[in-house]
Amino acid sequence: MKWTLKEIQEHRGEPVYFTETINRETALMDRDKEILAVSDIKATGFLLYENRSVLANFQIDYTVTLPSSRSLEPVEVTFNIPIFETYVEDEMNFEGSNDPEDVIIPIEDGWVDLVPAIEDNILLNIPTQILSEEERQSSDMPQGSNWSVVTEDDLEKQRAKEKEEQIDPRFAGLKALLQDEENLD
């Protein structure tokens, strides 16, 4: 997914449309050990040369397999991510947007390479919580011998209940006396 700057300039202000499929599974798995698999990545969009810069406007479609946050079972997650980046010939004299969210990348050795942008966007869009369809629909949490996973809401409720049931040490002796009286009756 590389084009020479000269190749893009030859289109004289007209967009260079592309649809390409690439495989970056090994590179992505090397960069993030949580990734179990990545499908081929389909990139569709265009490059446009103007004002000594190249605007890259494209979308990537792919599926990544990640471990579930609860069970560690493999979960396939499908993405389609829009990417907008500007590649510049001369970073110092670039008079583009002052928006801090605009990504500006210097053109190196006369080549516009979209692969690093694709890989970076895939890694940036990996969700922090991954659940299978069954896990999303179920409120059951994993548990084992002497342990269980609880939600924050359940933990807060449990703490409130424990605090409510906690006996003031000053009244502990009184409670013991009352229990003794009940046993006598």
C-alpha positions as CSV (number, residue, x, y, z in Angstrom):
1,M,0.0,0.0,0.0
2,K,2.7,2.4,-1.1
3,W,2.6,5.0,-3.8
4,T,5.3,7.3,-5.0
5,L,4.7,11.0,-4.5
6,K,5.3,11.5,-8.3
7,E,2.7,8.9,-9.1
8,I,0.1,10.8,-7.0
9,Q,1.1,14.2,-8.4
10,E,0.6,12.9,-12.0
11,H,-3.2,12.8,-11.4
12,R,-3.1,16.7,-11.3
13,G,-5.5,17.3,-8.5
14,E,-7.7,14.3,-9.2
15,P,-8.1,11.6,-6.5
16,V,-6.2,8.4,-6.8
17,Y,-8.8,5.8,-5.9
18,F,-7.8,2.4,-4.5
19,T,-9.2,-0.8,-3.1
20,E,-6.6,-3.2,-1.8
21,T,-6.5,-6.1,0.6
22,I,-3.4,-6.7,2.7
23,N,-2.4,-9.2,5.4
24,R,-0.8,-7.7,8.5
25,E,-1.6,-10.5,11.0
26,T,2.0,-11.3,12.0
27,A,3.1,-7.7,12.4
28,L,0.0,-6.9,14.5
29,M,0.4,-10.0,16.7
30,D,4.0,-9.0,17.3
31,R,3.0,-5.6,18.4
32,D,0.1,-6.8,20.7
33,K,0.4,-10.2,22.3
34,E,-3.4,-10.2,23.1
35,I,-4.3,-10.5,19.5
36,L,-5.1,-14.1,18.5
37,A,-5.8,-13.6,14.8
38,V,-6.5,-10.9,12.2
39,S,-8.3,-11.4,9.0
40,D,-7.1,-9.8,5.7
41,I,-7.6,-6.0,5.8
42,K,-9.6,-4.4,3.0
43,A,-8.7,-0.7,2.5
44,T,-10.9,1.4,0.2
45,G,-10.5,5.2,-0.4
46,F,-8.5,7.8,-2.2
47,L,-5.3,9.9,-2.1
48,L,-5.4,13.5,-3.2
49,Y,-2.4,15.7,-3.9
50,E,-2.8,19.5,-3.2
51,N,-0.7,22.3,-1.6
52,R,2.4,20.1,-1.4
53,S,0.6,17.5,0.7
54,V,-1.3,14.3,0.2
55,L,-4.7,13.8,1.8
56,A,-5.4,10.1,2.6
57,N,-9.1,9.4,3.1
58,F,-9.9,5.7,3.4
59,Q,-11.7,3.0,5.4
60,I,-10.4,-0.3,6.6
61,D,-12.6,-3.4,7.1
62,Y,-11.3,-6.4,9.1
63,T,-12.0,-8.9,11.8
64,V,-9.7,-9.4,14.8
65,T,-9.9,-12.3,17.2
66,L,-9.3,-11.4,20.9
67,P,-9.7,-13.2,24.2
68,S,-12.9,-12.5,26.1
69,S,-12.4,-10.3,29.1
70,R,-14.3,-12.8,31.3
71,S,-13.6,-16.3,30.1
72,L,-10.5,-15.8,27.8
73,E,-12.4,-17.7,25.1
74,P,-11.6,-16.4,21.5
75,V,-14.1,-13.7,20.3
76,E,-14.2,-12.3,16.8
77,V,-14.8,-8.6,16.6
78,T,-15.5,-6.9,13.2
79,F,-14.4,-3.3,12.5
80,N,-14.7,-0.7,9.8
81,I,-12.7,2.3,10.7
82,P,-12.5,5.6,8.7
83,I,-8.9,7.0,8.5
84,F,-8.1,10.6,7.5
85,E,-4.4,11.6,7.4
86,T,-2.3,14.2,5.7
87,Y,1.2,13.4,4.4
88,V,3.4,16.5,3.8
89,E,6.5,17.0,1.7
90,D,7.8,19.8,3.9
91,E,6.6,19.7,7.5
92,M,8.0,23.2,8.4
93,N,6.2,25.0,5.6
94,F,3.0,23.1,5.7
95,E,0.0,25.5,5.9
96,G,-2.8,23.1,6.6
97,S,-5.3,22.8,9.4
98,N,-4.5,23.9,12.9
99,D,-6.8,21.3,14.4
100,P,-4.8,19.2,16.9
101,E,-6.7,16.1,15.9
102,D,-5.4,16.2,12.3
103,V,-2.7,13.6,11.8
104,I,0.2,15.0,9.8
105,I,2.9,12.7,8.6
106,P,6.1,13.7,6.7
107,I,6.6,12.0,3.4
108,E,9.8,9.9,3.6
109,D,12.0,9.2,0.5
110,G,9.2,10.3,-1.8
111,W,6.8,7.5,-0.8
112,V,3.3,7.6,0.8
113,D,2.9,4.3,2.8
114,L,-0.4,3.6,4.4
115,V,0.6,0.4,6.2
116,P,1.8,2.1,9.4
117,A,-1.4,4.1,9.6
118,I,-3.5,1.0,9.1
119,E,-1.6,-1.0,11.8
120,D,-1.7,2.0,14.3
121,N,-5.4,2.5,13.8
122,I,-6.1,-1.2,14.3
123,L,-4.2,-1.2,17.6
124,L,-5.7,2.0,18.8
125,N,-9.3,0.7,18.2
126,I,-8.9,-2.6,20.2
127,P,-11.6,-2.4,22.8
128,T,-10.7,-2.7,26.5
129,Q,-13.7,-5.0,27.2
130,I,-14.3,-7.9,24.9
131,L,-17.3,-10.2,25.5
132,S,-18.9,-13.0,23.5
133,E,-22.5,-12.7,22.5
134,E,-23.5,-15.1,25.2
135,E,-21.5,-13.2,27.9
136,R,-23.2,-9.9,26.8
137,Q,-26.6,-11.4,27.2
138,S,-25.9,-13.2,30.5
139,S,-25.2,-11.7,33.9
140,D,-23.4,-14.9,35.0
141,M,-19.8,-14.2,36.0
142,P,-17.0,-16.7,36.2
143,Q,-16.4,-18.3,39.6
144,G,-14.3,-21.0,41.1
145,S,-13.4,-22.5,44.4
146,N,-13.3,-19.6,46.9
147,W,-13.4,-16.9,44.3
148,S,-15.9,-15.2,41.9
149,V,-16.0,-12.2,39.6
150,V,-18.4,-9.5,40.6
151,T,-19.5,-6.2,38.9
152,E,-18.7,-2.9,40.5
153,D,-22.5,-2.4,41.3
154,D,-22.7,-5.8,43.0
155,L,-19.5,-5.1,45.0
156,E,-21.0,-1.8,46.2
157,K,-24.3,-3.5,47.2
158,Q,-22.3,-6.2,49.0
159,R,-20.2,-3.6,50.9
160,A,-23.4,-1.7,51.9
161,K,-25.0,-4.9,53.2
162,E,-21.9,-5.8,55.2
163,K,-21.7,-2.4,56.7
164,E,-25.4,-2.6,57.6
165,E,-24.9,-6.0,59.2
166,Q,-21.8,-5.0,61.1
167,I,-22.4,-4.9,64.8
168,D,-21.2,-1.9,66.9
169,P,-18.7,-3.4,69.3
170,R,-20.3,-1.4,72.1
171,F,-23.5,-3.4,71.6
172,A,-22.0,-6.8,71.0
173,G,-22.1,-7.7,74.7
174,L,-25.7,-6.5,74.9
175,K,-26.7,-8.7,72.0
176,A,-25.1,-11.7,73.7
177,L,-27.2,-11.0,76.8
178,L,-30.4,-10.8,74.7
179,Q,-29.6,-14.1,73.0
180,D,-29.0,-15.8,76.4
181,E,-32.4,-14.5,77.7
182,E,-34.1,-15.9,74.6
183,N,-32.5,-19.3,75.1
184,L,-33.8,-19.3,78.7
185,D,-37.4,-18.8,77.6
